């Protein structure tokens, strides 16, 4: 799609920093890492206004290996992230994705997420749609 998602080619140090910022969930098949999601509390230093909002959990670093997609693994990872948000007494959970990625926006909408804004992340060739779901 020509999108330059950070997670696609980020360094191991950036990956470690992002994982350390929250609660990291992984999916494995035998010894292979096949899916990830990180969920964390709102961040006062975020460039995204909605991600600074009190009571909001943020899910990011969300990916499923292409050969494992369309099997419900992404839904299970997001279920776990939402459960973490509820257990930590957050009122909402928020995500963002590239505006041109209609299939991802539809995925979130089917799960009850609603559009709450936009953010233009530094260095990205796309604007991101920010979506949130009440917990």
C-alpha positions as CSV (number, residue, x, y, z in Angstrom):
1,X,0.0,0.0,0.0
2,X,3.1,2.3,0.1
3,X,2.6,3.1,3.8
4,X,5.6,3.5,6.0
5,X,4.4,2.0,9.3
6,X,7.2,2.4,11.9
7,X,6.7,-1.2,13.1
8,X,7.5,-2.6,9.7
9,X,11.2,-1.9,9.7
10,X,12.0,-0.4,13.2
11,X,15.3,-1.2,14.8
12,X,15.5,-3.7,17.7
13,X,16.3,-0.8,20.0
14,X,13.0,1.0,19.0
15,X,11.1,-2.3,19.4
16,X,12.6,-2.8,22.9
17,X,11.7,0.8,23.8
18,X,8.1,0.4,22.6
19,X,7.6,-2.9,24.3
20,X,9.0,-1.5,27.6
21,X,6.5,1.4,27.4
22,X,3.5,-0.9,28.2
23,X,2.1,-4.4,28.6
24,X,3.3,-6.5,25.6
25,X,1.3,-9.5,24.5
26,X,2.7,-12.0,22.0
27,X,1.4,-14.9,20.0
28,X,3.7,-17.8,19.1
29,X,3.5,-20.9,17.0
30,X,6.1,-23.4,18.3
31,X,9.0,-21.0,18.7
32,X,8.0,-18.5,16.0
33,X,6.7,-15.1,17.0
34,X,3.5,-14.6,14.9
35,X,1.7,-11.7,16.5
36,X,2.1,-8.8,18.9
37,X,0.3,-6.0,20.6
38,X,1.4,-3.5,23.3
39,X,-1.2,-1.8,25.5
40,X,-0.4,1.1,27.9
41,X,-1.8,3.9,29.8
42,X,-2.4,7.4,28.3
43,X,0.9,9.3,27.6
44,X,1.2,12.9,28.5
45,X,4.0,13.3,26.0
46,X,2.0,11.9,23.0
47,X,1.7,13.9,19.8
48,X,-1.8,12.6,19.6
49,X,-4.2,14.6,21.7
50,X,-6.6,11.7,22.3
51,X,-3.7,9.5,23.6
52,X,-3.1,12.0,26.3
53,X,-6.6,11.7,27.7
54,X,-7.0,10.4,31.2
55,X,-8.7,7.0,31.4
56,X,-7.6,5.9,28.0
57,X,-5.5,2.8,27.3
58,X,-3.6,2.9,24.0
59,X,-2.9,-0.2,21.9
60,X,-0.1,-0.2,19.4
61,X,2.6,-2.4,17.9
62,X,-0.3,-4.5,16.7
63,X,0.7,-7.0,14.0
64,X,0.0,-10.6,12.8
65,X,2.4,-12.4,10.5
66,X,0.8,-12.4,7.0
67,X,0.6,-16.2,6.8
68,X,-1.4,-16.2,10.1
69,X,-3.9,-13.5,9.2
70,X,-7.6,-14.2,8.7
71,X,-7.6,-16.8,11.4
72,X,-8.9,-14.7,14.3
73,X,-5.4,-14.2,15.9
74,X,-5.6,-10.4,15.7
75,X,-9.0,-10.5,17.3
76,X,-7.7,-12.6,20.2
77,X,-4.8,-10.3,20.7
78,X,-7.1,-7.3,20.7
79,X,-9.4,-9.1,23.1
80,X,-6.5,-9.5,25.5
81,X,-5.5,-5.8,25.2
82,X,-9.1,-4.8,25.9
83,X,-9.2,-7.1,28.9
84,X,-6.0,-5.5,30.2
85,X,-7.6,-2.1,29.8
86,X,-10.7,-3.1,31.8
87,X,-8.6,-4.8,34.5
88,X,-6.6,-1.5,34.9
89,X,-9.9,0.4,35.1
90,X,-9.6,2.4,31.9
91,X,-12.8,3.7,30.4
92,X,-11.7,3.5,26.8
93,X,-9.0,1.9,24.6
94,X,-7.7,3.7,21.6
95,X,-5.8,2.8,18.4
96,X,-4.6,4.5,15.3
97,X,-4.1,3.3,11.8
98,X,-3.3,4.7,8.4
99,X,-6.3,6.5,6.8
100,X,-5.8,4.6,3.5
101,X,-5.9,1.2,5.3
102,X,-9.7,0.8,4.9
103,X,-9.6,-2.9,5.7
104,X,-8.0,-2.1,9.2
105,X,-10.5,0.7,9.9
106,X,-13.3,-1.7,9.0
107,X,-11.8,-4.3,11.3
108,X,-11.9,-1.9,14.2
109,X,-15.4,-0.7,13.4
110,X,-16.7,-4.2,13.5
111,X,-15.2,-4.5,17.0
112,X,-17.1,-1.4,18.2
113,X,-14.4,1.2,17.7
114,X,-15.5,4.7,16.6
115,X,-13.6,7.5,14.9
116,X,-12.5,10.1,17.4
117,X,-9.9,12.1,15.4
118,X,-6.8,12.2,13.3
119,X,-3.1,12.5,13.9
120,X,-0.2,13.2,11.5
121,X,2.8,11.3,12.9
122,X,6.2,12.8,12.2
123,X,7.8,11.3,9.1
124,X,4.7,9.4,7.9
125,X,3.4,9.6,4.4
126,X,-0.2,9.2,5.6
127,X,-2.6,10.7,8.1
128,X,-3.7,8.3,10.8
129,X,-7.3,7.8,11.9
130,X,-7.6,7.6,15.7
131,X,-10.4,5.2,16.9
132,X,-11.6,4.4,20.4
133,X,-13.9,1.9,22.1
134,X,-15.6,2.2,25.4
135,X,-14.6,-0.5,27.9
